[in-house]
Amino acid sequence: MSANGSHATPHSQRSRATVTVRLGKSFEHFPIFELINKVEKTLKTPVQTAVKREDEQEFAKRNGQNLMFCEDAARRIKRELSLDPVYTDFKIKVEHFESLHAHDAVAMVVKGVPGGLSYS
């Protein structure tokens, strides 16, 4: 079993994490940058909107050293958000847009608050 919790080897692909959160009532402003930083730090893969050609190889190398299945990514984000009292509820959807298969891979987790956000 790998350090990421899987027996198989994931492969590089484009991915997207959609994170829906509910904040405690004491928050007047949504801490969007803190949430983005927390997710990027958890996955160890910052979003790159544009990569210069000379930086592309290093970026690809870094991403290739941190491969994970969408299920592993969703669990990691859930673990981190569960530790932060700012987020009273959340739903996380991680999608890998497959290049090797005829279907995409999707994982979804929720915090599990009674009456809270659901999988639908």
Secondary structure, DSSP 8 states (H G I E B T S, - for coil): --TTS-SS-----EEEEEEEEEE-TT-SS--HHHHHHHHHHHHT----S---HHHHHHHHHHHHTT---HHHHHHHHHHHHHT-TTEEEEEEEEEEE-SSSSS-EEEEEE---TTS----
